[in-house]
Amino acid sequence: MIPYFCKTFFTILPFHHLKTHLTNPIFDIISQVADSRGVQAFVVGGFVRDLLLKRDNKKDIDVVVLGSGIDFALEVAEKSGSEIPVKFFKNFGTAMLNYHGWEVEFVGARKESYRSSSRKPIVENGTLEEDQNRRDFTINAMAINLTRDHYGEFLDPFDGQRDLNNKVIRTPLDPNITFSDDPLRMMRAIRFATQLNFIIEPVCFEAIKKNADRISIVSEERVTDELNLIIQAKLPSRGFRMLDDAGLLNLIFPSFCELKGVDTIEGKGHKDNFNHTLAVLDNVAAQTDDLWLRWAAILHDIAKPQTKKFIQGTGWTFHAHEFKGAKMVPRIFRDFRLPLNEKMRYVQKMVLLHLRPIALAEEGVTDSAIRRLLFEAGDDIDDLMLLCTADITSKNPVKVKRFIGNFELVREKLKEIEEKDKIRNWQPPISGELIMQTFGIRPSKQVGIIKDAITEAILEGDIPNEFEAAYQLMVKEGEKLGLKKKIS
């Protein structure tokens, strides 16, 4: 078995009657409704798992009812005094109730069967046992009885408690059937193993490898949801390595797999950019929960395979990989159905600029270079500096110490220039409208030439960042282009 295990993050509750742990008032309301309707109800799945792990829950509660989940939810809503309407999903026989910020989902116990071309099941009414059989993993198949006479009774048909103790992800039934029926469960297995710092049971992992091609029937949106949860884990590299070893990563993210490998010519090799990128991702994850900065870490060297070149006497180069990488970002976001908005543009900016602070640290920190960096990075300058620091993955302590020291100089200079020149999110003091008004011209190439000249002069420090100095330069640049100032 691949060595994906390391020290757990959680302490597990003792396994016994769990009545005293059902502190949310919604459980008592559910119990009362079950009693009045003469049916049985159970809290199942992630809430039970997280309760036993003493792990913060996302405020999701899943309730299985032996009967109609929708009718049951309506009565619970009425009894709880909830003013938020119950959401219905009649095709799935489910209902969602919002109770003081908790999303409580009700569903009738059911059994499922699948067709090979779809992960959407054919659903029929079933028993609690059949409902637990359809669960993805043993740690998600545990239940707590909410019926009054058995309130708090713990039900664990597949020994999920043992798997929690052993920190193992395992399917209740044959994993080949489980993963073939619903291939998204392969991603979920790796996601849970990454989030919980568990291992995937060897037979289960082999079944993922065997059924990896089945991921093609899963929508890109659902794959991306699971991938994002892996990326948001404390140590996301574990999830990526499991995806890779299972044969899934090349199917869902082939351009990332192209980073793998080291070529050697004339005794000179480059670093393995796959391993390097995962190290950068973990470094970023240790500093921030920001999903989009983590995506920037994933994509910062994505164009290195396309720009790799060996030059005799110099060695390996990846010239302009930041520019090509930035151009690749929109396509990758489209493929993953990620938002094509300011989030995408943020990642694009991080990829484009990720070498700039490193170049400053190596080549010297000038005022003009700092102004330019502040101008282009804007409010994202701190994130950029975090990414660049995370990009230092050298095993050479002397080299690391030198880079860290140089980055501190860059940070100090950034602070100094920002306080002096106020360049962050800066716009030149002369607008295009003023240029047109001054010279009596229409929108044209000349307006852009004059505005760019003013911007460059301020960034280079040739003139102060003030209106009067910029105005005088505007007049001079206009005269160079044969323009005459209108008499006001």
Helices and strands as residue ranges (DSSP letters): G 19-21, H 25-37, E 41-44, H 46-53, E 60-65, H 69-80, E 87-89, E 94-99, E 102-108, E 110-113, E 122-125, H 128-133, G 138-140, E 143-145, G 148-150, E 154-155, H 160-166, E 168-169, H 175-181, H 184-196, E 199-200, H 202-211, G 212-217, H 220-231, H 236-245, H 249-252, H 254-257, E 264-265, E 268-269, H 273-285, H 291-299, H 304-307, E 309-311, E 315-317, H 321-335, H 342-353, H 356-363, H 367-377, G 378-380, H 381-390, H 397-421, H 432-439, H 445-459, H 467-480
